[in-house]
Amino acid sequence: MKLESKSNPKVRAMAALKEKKFRKERGEYLVEGVKMVSECISAGCEITSLMCTEEYLPRFASATEVSRAVYEFISDEKSPQGVIASVKIPVMPVAAPQGRCVLLDGLQDPGNVGTIIRTANAAGYGDIYLVGCADPFSPKAVRASMSGVFFTRIMQGSAQEVLSALGGVPLVCADMDGESAYGFAAPGKFCLCIGSEGSGLSEEVRRAAAHTVKIPMRPTCESLNAAVSAGILMYLLKGAENLVSKE
């Protein structure tokens, strides 16, 4: 049955997931677009509802058809394609990492958070810890992650909880007062720590650092975007070995 009313309970429930309050209450988030929804399905994520407009029914046969007006009401996209799913947020207690990992400390831009998740997935940093950050399951962060949220372990907690889980894992903190990352020999297993866009790393994380590194840059440039810095360091510290791997 085609849903054509914005007041339909299923429609309103799906649209509500654009807001953090309802994502938290229900433990679900939105995934939108043909590519993202297809990869979400392939990754085995738990989809709770799937909706699409008429033109996508042949590809997503199990979806509930909605009118274009209803879809645009649900969608968070500026140019919506016509396929959207609500997906269960994985229950991921803060635990020790399985390999190289990333700690994001106070990042407030969901685009930066999502972009770092995307790069971490690409570079083989499978565990991502968030302390006081923007919601990684907001529509903007999910879009920026380009399916990275499906393939990484995202753990959120207090600084104390995260640092406790990382006990014994050397923290490599990004800071302009550190040594050049180009001459730094990273340990085999480490956690790369990236601070907030405005104030950098918190004192609690700084105090726990085993190493502090910086990306050398011209004096005419004060700093780099947090996601750009994270991407450079993830690949630079990992080294050239096994860049294309099965991690």
N, C-alpha and C positions, 0 to 999 in steps of 0.2 A: 504494500500500500504506500502510495506516494504521500509524503508529509508536506503540506502546503501552508501550515499555520505556524507562526512564530511563537504562539502561546502553547503549542503542543509540549507536554511535560518532557518528552525525550529530547526535543529540540532545545528547550530551555536548559535542561541538564547539561547538554553538550556545550552550549554557549557559555554557561557559567564557568567552565574550566579555563576561560581566559583570565580569570581572577585567582590570585594566589590563595585567597581564603577558601575557595571551593576545591582547589587542587589539594590543599592540605587536609580538608575535611574528608574528602572522598578517596585520597590517595591515587588520583588519576591525572593525566595530562593530555594535551592535544598534540597530534601529529598530523600534518597537513601536506598535501601534494602527492602526485602519483609516485614519484621516486621515493620520497620519504616513507609513505605508507607501505609501498612494496617492500622496502628494505626492513621496515618494522616487522612485517609479516615473516619475511625470510629469517630474521634474527630470532624468531620464536617469542616475541614479546606478547604479553597477555592483553589482547585487544578486547575491550568491553563493549564497544559500539563502533559501527562503521557506517558512514553515510556518504552518499555521492549524488551528483546530478545525473540526469538521464544518459548523457553521452559516455559516462564511465561505467555504467552497469554491465556491459559485456566483459569488462576487465575485472570488475569487483562484484561478482555475482551474488555474494552473500551480503552486500551492502543494502541499507535501506535507502530508497530513492527519496530525494528532497527536491523541492523547487529551487530555482536559481535564487529567488528572493530569500528563502529560508537559509540556503547555504551561505549567502553573503551575511546574514544575521549571525550565523555561528562563527564564520571565519574571522581570523585575525590578520589575514593577508590583504595587501593592497590590490593585488591582482590574483584573486583566488582561482585555482584550477578546477576544483569541484569534487575533491576527494578528501575526507577528513575522518580521523579515528580518535577515540578516547582510549587511552592505554594505561594500564596499572603502573604506578611508580614502583620500581623494585624496592623491597625492604632490604636495606643494606646497612647493617650495624657497622659502626666504626671498628675496623679490625686491621691487623698487620698487613702490609702490602705483600703481593706475590712477586714483585720485581721492582724495576724503576717506577717511580711514582711522582705525582705533582701535588703540592699543597697550595691552594689559593687562599690568601689571607685578606679578607675584607674587600674583594672586588665587587663593585656595585653596578657595573655596566653589564647587563645580561648578554649583550652582543660579545663582549670580551670573554665572558665566562664560556659561552657556547663555542666561540672560535678556539679557545684553548682546549676545550674538550675534543673538538675536531682534530686539532694538531696532535694532541696526546694520543688519540686513537691511531693516527697515521704513523706516528713515530714509535709506537710500542710502549707507551707509558699507560699501563692498563688500570692503575688505581689513581683516582683523583679525590683529594680531600678538600672540602670546602669549610672554611671558618668565617662566619659572618658575611657571606657573599650573597649576591643576587640569586634568585631561584633558578637553578639549572634546568628546571622543567617548565619555565615560562615559555610561551610561544616564540618569543624573540630568541631566547637562548637555544631552544630546540632547533629552530631554523638555522642559526649560526653554527650549530654543531654538525650539521650535514650528516646525520645518522650516528655521530659519535656517541650520543647518549644510549644507543642500543648496544654498543660494543665495549664500553668501559664500565668500571665499577665506581660509582659516584657515592662518596660517603660524606655526610654532613654532621658536624658536631662542634663542640666547644674546642678552644685551643688546648685545653687540658686533656680532653678526650683524645684528640688527634695526636698530640705529642706523646701521649702515653702509648697509643697504638704503634707509633713510629719509634718506640724505644729501641735503641741499638742500630737504627738506620741513620747514617749520616745525613744531616740536612745541608743542602747547598743553597744558600740564599742569594737571590739577585739583589744587588745594591750597588750604587755608583761609588761607594767607598771600598768596594772589594778589589781583589786582584783580577787581572785580565783573564777572562774566560778562555782566551786563545792559548794561553800557556798552562792552563789548569788541567791536571790529570785527575779526572773524576774516578771515584771508587766504583767497583763493579755494581754495587747496589746503592742507590741514594734516593733522596727525595728533593726535587727541585721546588723551591719556595718562591712564590711570586706575590708581591704585596699589592695593596690597593692603588688605584690610579692617582689618587691625590696625596696620600701620606705614606705610602710604602708599607713595609712590613711592621707588624706590631712588635712591641718590645719583648713580649713573651716568646714570639717565634725567633726574633733576633738573638735572644739569650741562649736559645737552644741550638743555634747554628754551629755546625762543625767547620763550614767553609763559607766564605762570602765572595761572590764573583760579580764582575761587571762586563758589559759589552763596550769595548772601546769605541768612542765616536768623536767626531770633530767638535771643537769647542763652540762652533756655531749652533750645535744641537744640544739642548739641555737634557732631553730624555726621549725614550721611545714609548709607543703605546704598549700597554701591559701584554696584550695578546701577541704583538709582534716580538717583544722581548722574550716571552715564553717560548714562542716558536723557534727563534734563533737558538736559544739556550738548550732546548730539548734535543735538537739535532747536533749542536756543537758538543755538548757534554756526552752525548751517547757515542760520538765518534762516527767514523765512516763505515764501521763494520755492521753487517746485517741490516742495512737500512730498509731493505725489502725483506721482511721476515714473516714468520707465522706467529709472532708473539701476540 
